[in-house]
């Protein structure tokens, strides 16, 4: 089953917090999740987008699978996707739902905030 998009090479994806109003409609639970966006270069963006649409049409989840810097394989549910054609090739924009733990790691939340005393 094509229920995931896997990053096979390159660094782990970079996730950015999104404050776009429409993303609040992507929450399918009473708890607000951490919705983040990542941008992936690909040679087949339209095919990957079609895979997402097909899964969602059949009410199946779609996941982004990637390797963390420590080597662990992680995945995040994809809640929206868009393909953008650029001069360098296709760019797949994926909005994903991050768990609380993953959001702290990936979105740069720090338990020890910088006191402004840079090194």
Buried (B, 14 or more C-beta within 10 A) or exposed (E): EEBBBEBEEEEBBEBEBBEEEEBEEBEEEEEEBBBBBBBBEBEEBEEBBBBBEEBBEEEEEBBBBBBEEEEEEBBBBBBBBEBEEEEEEBBBBBBBBBBEEBBBBBBEEEEEEEEEEEE
